[in-house]
């Protein structure tokens, strides 16, 4: 059995960084909490998001039981340098690390000045994992956040709009960018599947910043009509070779949330699998570790938080 998961570690920086904790003691407490959850979950390979400092990821795996290795994407925004990556008990090989939108997309407007964005804020990282008896192709991604920020004097950001018109415009900019990022990850999945999803074990894992029925999440699935829980799920179909299936319906009902926003549970972290893996992924769980906090739009307030504001999502791959 191989256990594969995904987890947003929430601003994993060493102390002293702009987004890092205020003290070594706070940092050590967070590392201990993250490590305890990973060990408890028993994961073998974990896609991670919001790695601000690769050295901090080294610190984290140093606390885990057993021998681990890690890789991180080289694509991130300088203003907030968080990136995706993987930690693994098994050998890893990087297949792709991409951020550029497909050439068919002309770019998305990102502010009132008309600035065009032509790449993802965090790269999509694809790896080959040599697990016992099986090779897996995994993609880690982290799509544009729903948390809105607005430009302020001195190049800084604020989290409160001047008025509702500004809020609406910047919500549209964020949504358009998240959509383009979903298209970019789907293009990478197409390349990795290469029309062989019936036999090629591919997974896309990460923080999609939207729920299963959101249009951006649906973009990643491929041809509609065979989602888990629908009448077409178990019927052979011409699109099966290129589809990805969201495993969300297999999460037990009482676990089906990965973050709590203003008191309401949201399922925004996902695992998508190609057809050949569906029979192996019957067991899917959310590991909440410590009780998840209810978060708001005040992101800086969590700088010294002792744990992540996301749950860890995993699936156990059984042998067929």
ChimeraX attribute file (.defattr): number of C-alpha atoms within 10 A of each C-alpha:
attribute: neighborCount
match mode: 1-to-1
recipient: residues
	/A:1	12
	/A:2	17
	/A:3	18
	/A:4	25
	/A:5	27
	/A:6	28
	/A:7	30
	/A:8	23
	/A:9	23
	/A:10	19
	/A:11	23
	/A:12	28
	/A:13	24
	/A:14	23
	/A:15	18
	/A:16	11
	/A:17	11
	/A:18	13
	/A:19	20
	/A:20	20
	/A:21	23
	/A:22	15
	/A:23	12
	/A:24	13
	/A:25	12
	/A:26	18
	/A:27	22
	/A:28	17
	/A:29	15
	/A:30	21
	/A:31	23
	/A:32	16
	/A:33	17
	/A:34	24
	/A:35	19
	/A:36	15
	/A:37	19
	/A:38	22
	/A:39	14
	/A:40	11
	/A:41	20
	/A:42	15
	/A:43	22
	/A:44	20
	/A:45	25
	/A:46	25
	/A:47	29
	/A:48	28
	/A:49	27
	/A:50	22
	/A:51	24
	/A:52	23
	/A:53	19
	/A:54	20
	/A:55	12
	/A:56	17
	/A:57	24
	/A:58	15
	/A:59	15
	/A:60	21
	/A:61	20
	/A:62	15
	/A:63	16
	/A:64	17
	/A:65	13
	/A:66	9
	/A:67	11
	/A:68	18
	/A:69	16
	/A:70	20
	/A:71	20
	/A:72	23
	/A:73	24
	/A:74	16
	/A:75	21
	/A:76	20
	/A:77	12
	/A:78	8
	/A:79	10
	/A:80	14
	/A:81	19
	/A:82	25
	/A:83	28
	/A:84	31
	/A:85	26
	/A:86	26
	/A:87	22
	/A:88	21
	/A:89	18
	/A:90	16
	/A:91	15
	/A:92	21
	/A:93	12
	/A:94	16
	/A:95	14
	/A:96	16
	/A:97	19
	/A:98	19
	/A:99	22
	/A:100	20
	/A:101	22
	/A:102	17
	/A:103	9
	/A:104	6
	/A:105	13
	/A:106	12
	/A:107	18
	/A:108	21
	/A:109	18
	/A:110	20
	/A:111	17
	/A:112	12
	/A:113	7
	/A:114	9
	/A:115	11
	/A:116	14
	/A:117	18
	/A:118	20
	/A:119	21
	/A:120	25
	/A:121	24
	/A:122	26
	/A:123	29
	/A:124	30
	/A:125	29
	/A:126	28
	/A:127	21
	/A:128	18
	/A:129	19
	/A:130	16
	/A:131	18
	/A:132	9
	/A:133	8
	/A:134	10
	/A:135	13
	/A:136	17
	/A:137	21
	/A:138	27
	/A:139	29
	/A:140	30
	/A:141	28
	/A:142	28
	/A:143	26
	/A:144	23
	/A:145	16
	/A:146	14
	/A:147	13
	/A:148	18
	/A:149	18
	/A:150	16
	/A:151	13
	/A:152	10
	/A:153	7
	/A:154	6
	/A:155	7
	/A:156	10
	/A:157	13
	/A:158	13
	/A:159	16
	/A:160	14
	/A:161	15
	/A:162	10
	/A:163	8
	/A:164	10
	/A:165	10
	/A:166	15
	/A:167	17
	/A:168	13
	/A:169	14
	/A:170	20
	/A:171	17
	/A:172	15
	/A:173	20
	/A:174	23
	/A:175	18
	/A:176	18
	/A:177	27
	/A:178	25
	/A:179	19
	/A:180	27
	/A:181	29
	/A:182	25
	/A:183	19
	/A:184	24
	/A:185	29
	/A:186	18
	/A:187	15
	/A:188	22
	/A:189	26
	/A:190	19
	/A:191	11
	/A:192	22
	/A:193	22
	/A:194	12
	/A:195	15
	/A:196	18
	/A:197	23
	/A:198	18
	/A:199	13
	/A:200	19
	/A:201	20
	/A:202	27
	/A:203	24
	/A:204	28
	/A:205	28
	/A:206	26
	/A:207	27
	/A:208	25
	/A:209	22
	/A:210	21
	/A:211	19
	/A:212	19
	/A:213	8
	/A:214	12
	/A:215	12
	/A:216	23
	/A:217	21
	/A:218	19
	/A:219	16
	/A:220	24
	/A:221	21
	/A:222	19
	/A:223	16
	/A:224	11
	/A:225	13
	/A:226	21
	/A:227	20
	/A:228	16
	/A:229	10
	/A:230	9
	/A:231	10
	/A:232	13
	/A:233	14
	/A:234	11
	/A:235	10
	/A:236	10
	/A:237	13
	/A:238	9
	/A:239	16
	/A:240	21
	/A:241	21
	/A:242	21
	/A:243	27
	/A:244	30
	/A:245	24
	/A:246	23
	/A:247	22
	/A:248	23
	/A:249	14
	/A:250	16
	/A:251	18
	/A:252	13
	/A:253	9
	/A:254	7
	/A:255	16
	/A:256	18
	/A:257	23
	/A:258	25
	/A:259	24
	/A:260	18
	/A:261	15
	/A:262	11
	/A:263	11
	/A:264	10
	/A:265	15
	/A:266	17
	/A:267	21
	/A:268	21
	/A:269	26
	/A:270	26
	/A:271	24
	/A:272	22
	/A:273	22
	/A:274	25
	/A:275	22
	/A:276	18
	/A:277	24
	/A:278	18
	/A:279	12
	/A:280	16
	/A:281	19
	/A:282	15
	/A:283	15
	/A:284	22
	/A:285	21
	/A:286	25
	/A:287	20
	/A:288	19
	/A:289	18
	/A:290	14
	/A:291	9
	/A:292	17
	/A:293	16
	/A:294	13
	/A:295	16
	/A:296	13
	/A:297	14
	/A:298	11
	/A:299	11
	/A:300	10
	/A:301	10
	/A:302	18
	/A:303	17
	/A:304	18
	/A:305	17
	/A:306	19
	/A:307	25
	/A:308	23
	/A:309	23
	/A:310	25
	/A:311	28
	/A:312	28
	/A:313	30
	/A:314	29
	/A:315	22
	/A:316	19
	/A:317	18
	/A:318	14
	/A:319	12
	/A:320	7
